[in-house]
Amino acid sequence: MTARDSSSASPSITVGELAARFLEACGVSAAFGVISIHNMPILDAFHVRQRIRFVSARGEAGACNMADAYARVTGTLGVCVTSTGTGCGNAAGAMVEALTAGTPLLHLTGQIESEYLDRDLGYIHEHPAQLAMLQSVGKAAFRIRNPETALATLREAARLAFTPPCGPVSIEIPIDIQAMRLPLPDDLQPLPLAPVIPAPREVLALADRLATARRPLLWLGGGARGASAAVQRFVKMGWAVVSSVQGRGIVPEDHPSTLGSYNLQKPAEAFYASCDAMLVVGSRLRSNETLRYKLRLPSRIYRIDANALAHNRGYASDYFVQGDAQHTLDALADALEGRMAIDPALAADVGRARAEASAVVDATLGPYVALKDALASVAQAQAGGKLSWVRDITLSNTMWGNRAPNLDHPRAGVHALGGGIGQGLAMAIGTAIADATHGGGRRTVALVGDGGFMLNVGELACAVQEKADLVVLLMNDSRYGVIKNIQDDLYGSRHAYVELHTPKFADFCASLGAPHFKLADPAQSAEVLTKAFATRGPVIVEVDMDAWGPFAVKFAGPPLKKD
Ligand SMILES: Cc1ncc(C[n+]2csc(CCOP(=O)(O)OP(=O)(O)O)c2C)c(N)n1
């Protein structure tokens, strides 16, 4: 097929512009990437049209993490644009994270000219199996082969990205195709999304099983993030609630009916033993949340998931209903309201379990309790509790950041779900940009270790350039702390490859024009955090962990079942 030329009567646009216009129709207000000869028709259209804010990341990994976080906090499509070959490959790790987290993301990448494609000619930027790589690091990948099929491909990619299990979808567009012209389509709207409606018979069967429960518990995962309103109906009926880390804030975490994400401490497990039914909604009951599937859950487990394959994964389910979380919970509440006799003591028992679980966490932290508590109080005082809480993989996050401070909204938490270090800073930039473009009025705060921070530190320059409004809590122990702890536990304290040459962060930040505060004393936490919250743009608060001293308990990898 050949593209129609620009002399036709209707105005003609390039495929690059078509992509830009389609994204606008999807409600995308910011996209992230690195410019290259192999994506310039797309980025030129962004620039000319000025409808989408394009953030020039310093690397494709960061760009993809930014787009991922943008999608998580806005609920709209995340978009990253990369170059062919190495640029595209640089995004692979971040694509894996988006896949793990179920983020609806569109990754647009270039390809070499169609004429030379798939011929292994050593053409500049050629990656012969790029499409195969994209298929394996994301949910799906397509190639646009001519202008006539471009819109259909864009529409289908976006539809797939938003179809549970949601995930990142890539489209590669050879550079000659990006520049080809086609008539401007009349309709650029994305395809409608159809939620998975549960079978009414199955909802009633589930209701029959739950109607007699006296101490029912809802376990909410990331798949239930759109179901806050329906979940509230269960809370009103008297159910108890607990969430995975990805499900934080579906019920505001200061609500007395929820354990929050204190989901695997001993007091939580003891509480589960007192519950006679658990309804798991949109959660994979992942290894890190369940002591590698050994956490003792209530004896009867029921499950709702939009993904039919969730049935019996990780834990056996006594009954399973396939359906969108909001629709299914609403239908279930219709069938259960006024029909249950829930133990009135349940609410008080949740509160007790939560307080005990939180005390268990605090007892591990030693001096770092001061940081955790100061963050909660400063966030309340300076931002009305409206925090976007972004975390990298670091000891402090595993030990407390995954559970505290309280989050008030299902989209207020962003973390590296798949466990890869080095993504937190870029995710915080994507979060802050999302807040700026969507007027969220939240304060972005990121928790990162020095090891993870250095992995993608170039993005700090991007943050300064973009005036990304965020506070980074940089936990500096000058090493890969958790790995060192594991070496103590399992490798005879042979501390190999964990001591890191670390920059003088004050000088480094000064060179970039980023305000920097050193926090050398736990007693100054509230004062320094208050100053940081009052400063605009990217602000670094470096916690000098050598001065603070160790945690009370040495954390050495994800907790496992001990008895
Ligand atoms: C991309 C990636 N590479 C390597 C690892 C292995 N790893 C897990 S934690 C960690 C150390 C992180 O160090 P830092 O960010 O300083 O945090 P700390 O453990 O000191 O709190 C490493 C290297 C990983 N999880 N992800």
Ligand as a Chemical Component Dictionary entry (heavy atoms), coordinates in Angstrom:
data_LIG
# 
_chem_comp.id                   LIG 
_chem_comp.type                 NON-POLYMER 
_chem_comp.pdbx_formal_charge   1 
_chem_comp.three_letter_code    LIG 
# 
loop_
_chem_comp_atom.comp_id 
_chem_comp_atom.atom_id 
_chem_comp_atom.alt_atom_id 
_chem_comp_atom.type_symbol 
_chem_comp_atom.charge 
_chem_comp_atom.model_Cartn_x 
_chem_comp_atom.model_Cartn_y 
_chem_comp_atom.model_Cartn_z 
_chem_comp_atom.pdbx_ordinal 
LIG C1  C1  C 0 17.930 -2.947 39.037 1  
LIG C2  C2  C 0 18.418 -3.691 40.243 2  
LIG N1  N1  N 0 19.704 -4.040 40.329 3  
LIG C3  C3  C 0 20.135 -4.685 41.430 4  
LIG C4  C4  C 0 19.288 -4.985 42.457 5  
LIG C5  C5  C 0 19.781 -5.684 43.711 6  
LIG N2  N2  N 1 19.647 -4.790 44.866 7  
LIG C6  C6  C 0 18.589 -4.845 45.685 8  
LIG S1  S1  S 0 18.653 -3.732 46.915 9  
LIG C7  C7  C 0 20.148 -3.177 46.402 10 
LIG C8  C8  C 0 20.856 -2.130 47.170 11 
LIG C9  C9  C 0 20.148 -0.817 47.214 12 
LIG O1  O1  O 0 20.994 0.111  47.820 13 
LIG P1  P1  P 0 20.487 1.524  48.282 14 
LIG O2  O2  O 0 19.653 2.142  47.235 15 
LIG O3  O3  O 0 21.650 2.321  48.740 16 
LIG O4  O4  O 0 19.523 1.180  49.484 17 
LIG P2  P2  P 0 19.912 0.452  50.874 18 
LIG O5  O5  O 0 19.818 -1.019 50.655 19 
LIG O6  O6  O 0 21.304 0.904  51.248 20 
LIG O7  O7  O 0 18.864 0.932  51.812 21 
LIG C10 C10 C 0 20.567 -3.850 45.261 22 
LIG C11 C11 C 0 21.838 -3.603 44.534 23 
LIG C12 C12 C 0 17.939 -4.634 42.288 24 
LIG N3  N3  N 0 17.016 -4.912 43.191 25 
LIG N4  N4  N 0 17.550 -3.968 41.194 26 
# 
loop_
_chem_comp_bond.comp_id 
_chem_comp_bond.atom_id_1 
_chem_comp_bond.atom_id_2 
_chem_comp_bond.value_order 
_chem_comp_bond.pdbx_ordinal 
LIG C1  C2  SING 1  
LIG C2  N1  SING 2  
LIG C2  N4  DOUB 3  
LIG N1  C3  DOUB 4  
LIG C3  C4  SING 5  
LIG C4  C5  SING 6  
LIG C4  C12 DOUB 7  
LIG C5  N2  SING 8  
LIG N2  C6  DOUB 9  
LIG N2  C10 SING 10 
LIG C6  S1  SING 11 
LIG S1  C7  SING 12 
LIG C7  C8  SING 13 
LIG C7  C10 DOUB 14 
LIG C8  C9  SING 15 
LIG C9  O1  SING 16 
LIG O1  P1  SING 17 
LIG P1  O2  DOUB 18 
LIG P1  O3  SING 19 
LIG P1  O4  SING 20 
LIG O4  P2  SING 21 
LIG P2  O5  DOUB 22 
LIG P2  O6  SING 23 
LIG P2  O7  SING 24 
LIG C10 C11 SING 25 
LIG C12 N3  SING 26 
LIG C12 N4  SING 27 
# 
